[in-house]
Structures are given as C-alpha cells and as structure tokens.
C-alpha cells in the first residue's frame, strides 16, 4: 500500500507525523521506507522521534545529561537516534526525515530524561524545558502547577535527586 500512514503487514511506504498534540502509539514495530516528523520551533525544544532521523539543515541537536547544577548538552553528529529525547535548537517549521524501524516503547527514559508519545501531566519534582524572563532551561515543576507534556517531547524525570529550582543548559563544544 502506497498511502501515507498505512501499515501493510510490518511495512509502511510513507509515515508522516506532525506536532498537533495528538498521541502516537503503534501496537507493534514496523519498517518505514520514508518517515517524517514536522514541528514549529522558536528556539529550543525537546524532541522524541519513533524513528532514526538525520539532523536537518540549520538545526542543532543535542544529547542531554542532567546533573544537580545544569543539563550538559552535547551536539549530535550524524543521526538522531530513535526513541531518545534530544534537545533541538531551531527556528521555523522543521521536518525531521528518516527511515527504517518505527516503534513507540512505553516508559522511555534516557539519562533521566523521559520521552512521551502520549499527552501526560508532568509530576511535581520533574523539570520541564521553558523560557522565563528570556532564560531557557529546565525549570522544576511544583505541586499545583503541573504542566502537560505534548507527544513527541520530553522532560527530566520526577525521580531525580536534584534540588535546584532551575537547571541551565550547559553546551559542550566539539573539539577536532
């Protein structure tokens, strides 16, 4: 079947996803000949993709490792791995393009960063990426003001041992 988003057996010709706040869950892994995810960015955002994708032009993708004082962000060279929450620096409508295995495992956590394919509410104690007073970083969620996390995004797990109200982004530089 050559229609977009139709799986025949365990194969798909074209998977087209976008950031519309809709949940995405597949009951079994399948292979996509071509897969895309499109989202609008205005600075930084966390992205979780169900397939491996190339880093688009004019976009920088980073792995994230949170600690008690900051979130270490290291540039990704090559491809964004599937089912790994990454930090994206971009502006405008961005399309991530890939192919191959597509899956949506439950309970995705990489380096204490949870990725979600279904809309959820972040628990108190978690950290969410946002910009306050012109400063972008991960801000601690407090009880009574738990934000929702949209599908294809992520947050620092509430199961962390951090106490700071804010974890700044700490960008590593690649040396060659």
C-alpha angles and dihedrals in degrees: 000000000000097000116117116262095009117129117206110192100318097329135092127185099202128010112191118185132170141179103266097133091256122138119248121202129155119199092215139014117266139175122250120201087204129008132181137181120191127195138159116243132193102182119316131010140160115243131192117188126192090214137042111266140183117249103255122236114275090019129108118203123196138191112230129220113177123207136171092278108030148343111263109220118196121186116249114229115203117353137013106235120236118259094011119121109230135180115244126201109198146122126220135010106335128191121201111205128198146129142209130060117020121195140152108204118188123244098024112188123165118174090343091306113122118211122203137198092182128060109260139165116248113236125236109273094036121111124231130195113247143135119245122178090349094307117117120201143102114304123198116249114233126205112269096029103062109158125213120249114218124225116275090031138092149204140199108275120257086229091080129117095223122125103183118111089221135030112198122214110257111198118208117208123226116236122201 
